[in-house]
Amino acid sequence: MTQSGKLRMGMVGGGPGAFIGAVHRLCLAMDGDFDLVAGAFSSDPEKSRLAGEELGLDPARVYPSWQTMVEKESGLPEDQRIQAVSIVTPNHVHHGPTLAFLEHGFHVICDKPLTTSSKLAEAMADAVQNSGRIFALTHNYTGYPMIREARELVRSGQLGAIRKVYAEYLQGWLADKLEDSGQKQAEWRTDPERSGPGGSLGDIGTHAFNLLEHVTGATMDRVLATRTMFVPGRPVDDDAMALFEMSDGSNGSLICSQVCIGRENGLRLRVFGTEGGLEWDQEHPNDLRVHWKNRPTELRRTANPYLSAPALSLGRIPPGHPEGYLEAFANLYRAFARAIRNQEDLEDAFPTVIDGARGVRFIEAVIRSSDQGSWVEL
Ligand SMILES: NC(=O)c1ccc[n+]([C@@H]2O[C@H](COP(=O)([O-])OP(=O)(O)OC[C@H]3O[C@@H](n4cnc5c(N)ncnc54)[C@H](O)[C@@H]3O)[C@@H](O)[C@H]2O)c1
């Protein structure tokens, strides 16, 4: 810990013009658990330097590459070097830094999808296990209070045996060939060398997949899927649909698409059991609709005292004050800090490397099924 009691954090990625790095910086600071003290913010050393300057960091702790950062930080006295690192680079730069930082004793929090192949995902899972360090994957939608409520409703058996699960994640921002305009986020997401084999599948399909496994507590066993490249010349999917069967006997569908004009961040989950059902929509994240066989539908809302204890623990402000993306993201950082400090039993508090590896298997299974035209196992 630093003198202020904060954990010293480094960042890989999140340079000038980047999207999610800035979100991570806001969220790691929200609860006062972390101090950002070092970084390799870009693959371009000058951009990394500029980012560090803008953030007011000690220039000696702003590095031209993540490789230099691992080496130099490891050489600092224990009470000065970073304790954890946040990896917010494109998908193909998750595996390398994760392995290196774990090997040198640092805790890691990394953005999704875990990596670009099952083989690399397994190597990451082994590295986490061998290191004894904490690894968290920011499938941030698990940090919403009403998702935790949904999970409690399913797992406590109140909805009965689960029969149907529908997950949908629709966006419209890649309906045209935005990557040709030089838009950075579109460029690497549509380049299989950097995004991995899944386009929309890796970018948003893995969030929907993770959410449905997180809420139901069941695992997806097999899929019958198809993927489409709607935009001509795009080498990765911008749309995919999967029928699936789950380990608890339920089945359902997952659709993800980035060509649905007008949809912004339309992540929706619906789960139906023998006694009731639930519906959640990320664009209205403080609402959870709960349906019952012989009672009227309930609208449960964030931070109300009638919620389950796990859901209440994720709310931050009184009911009626909207909470959203940043707070949910910060809930994962808070849990990550607690795990590092070994403060409490953190089962299911944040997605793990195993969850991430399942996400990569999901991408690969959808692609296999789509290519073969048949059901495939995950
Ligand atoms: N959890 C979420 O809701 C969410 C949302 C957006 C993105 N993401 C994930 O976050 C990651 C980054 O996405 P983004 O949209 O912020 O991308 P981005 O292109 O906006 O930013 C990526 C940053 O990484 C830097 N970078 C690239 N290679 C590097 C290297 N070798 N060393 C150091 N820095 C390097 C780039 O310079 C850039 O600053 C992706 O894995 C993406 O899937 C997650």
The ligand as a MOL file (V3000), in Angstrom:
LIG
                    3D

  0  0  0     0  0            999 V3000
M  V30 BEGIN CTAB
M  V30 COUNTS 44 48 0 0 0
M  V30 BEGIN ATOM
M  V30 1 N -15.7640 -3.5020 -20.9180 0
M  V30 2 C -16.2270 -2.6930 -21.8300 0
M  V30 3 O -17.3680 -2.2350 -21.7610 0
M  V30 4 C -15.3310 -2.3100 -22.9720 0
M  V30 5 C -15.6680 -1.2140 -23.7890 0
M  V30 6 C -14.7650 -0.8530 -24.8050 0
M  V30 7 C -13.6240 -1.5800 -25.0180 0
M  V30 8 N -13.3480 -2.6640 -24.2420 0 CHG=1
M  V30 9 C -12.1190 -3.4440 -24.4480 0
M  V30 10 O -11.0260 -2.6320 -24.0760 0
M  V30 11 C -9.9050 -2.8440 -24.9190 0
M  V30 12 C -9.4960 -1.5050 -25.5620 0
M  V30 13 O -10.5710 -1.0040 -26.3390 0
M  V30 14 P -10.6790 0.5490 -26.7140 0
M  V30 15 O -11.9870 0.7190 -27.3690 0
M  V30 16 O -10.3520 1.3810 -25.5370 0 CHG=-1
M  V30 17 O -9.5190 0.6500 -27.7960 0
M  V30 18 P -8.7720 1.9930 -28.2440 0
M  V30 19 O -8.2420 1.7360 -29.6020 0
M  V30 20 O -9.6450 3.1710 -28.0180 0
M  V30 21 O -7.5500 2.1060 -27.2100 0
M  V30 22 C -6.5070 1.1830 -27.1690 0
M  V30 23 C -5.2890 1.8220 -26.5660 0
M  V30 24 O -4.2680 0.8390 -26.4250 0
M  V30 25 C -3.0500 1.3910 -26.8930 0
M  V30 26 N -2.1410 0.3130 -27.3150 0
M  V30 27 C -2.1910 -0.4680 -28.4160 0
M  V30 28 N -1.1590 -1.3230 -28.4270 0
M  V30 29 C -0.4270 -1.0480 -27.3150 0
M  V30 30 C 0.7700 -1.5770 -26.7820 0
M  V30 31 N 1.4420 -2.5710 -27.3780 0
M  V30 32 N 1.2510 -1.0460 -25.6220 0
M  V30 33 C 0.5910 -0.0470 -24.9930 0
M  V30 34 N -0.5610 0.4870 -25.4560 0
M  V30 35 C -1.0480 -0.0040 -26.6040 0
M  V30 36 C -3.4500 2.3010 -28.0440 0
M  V30 37 O -2.4440 3.2290 -28.3450 0
M  V30 38 C -4.6920 2.9410 -27.4330 0
M  V30 39 O -4.3170 4.0170 -26.6240 0
M  V30 40 C -10.3520 -3.8900 -25.9180 0
M  V30 41 O -9.9260 -5.1680 -25.5120 0
M  V30 42 C -11.8750 -3.8160 -25.8970 0
M  V30 43 O -12.5100 -5.0330 -26.2370 0
M  V30 44 C -14.1850 -3.0200 -23.2350 0
M  V30 END ATOM
M  V30 BEGIN BOND
M  V30 1 1 1 2
M  V30 2 2 2 3
M  V30 3 1 2 4
M  V30 4 1 4 5
M  V30 5 2 4 44
M  V30 6 2 5 6
M  V30 7 1 6 7
M  V30 8 2 7 8
M  V30 9 1 8 9
M  V30 10 1 8 44
M  V30 11 1 9 10
M  V30 12 1 9 42
M  V30 13 1 10 11
M  V30 14 1 11 12
M  V30 15 1 11 40
M  V30 16 1 12 13
M  V30 17 1 13 14
M  V30 18 2 14 15
M  V30 19 1 14 16
M  V30 20 1 14 17
M  V30 21 1 17 18
M  V30 22 2 18 19
M  V30 23 1 18 20
M  V30 24 1 18 21
M  V30 25 1 21 22
M  V30 26 1 22 23
M  V30 27 1 23 24
M  V30 28 1 23 38
M  V30 29 1 24 25
M  V30 30 1 25 26
M  V30 31 1 25 36
M  V30 32 1 26 27
M  V30 33 1 26 35
M  V30 34 2 27 28
M  V30 35 1 28 29
M  V30 36 1 29 30
M  V30 37 2 29 35
M  V30 38 1 30 31
M  V30 39 2 30 32
M  V30 40 1 32 33
M  V30 41 2 33 34
M  V30 42 1 34 35
M  V30 43 1 36 37
M  V30 44 1 36 38
M  V30 45 1 38 39
M  V30 46 1 40 41
M  V30 47 1 40 42
M  V30 48 1 42 43
M  V30 END BOND
M  V30 END CTAB
M  END
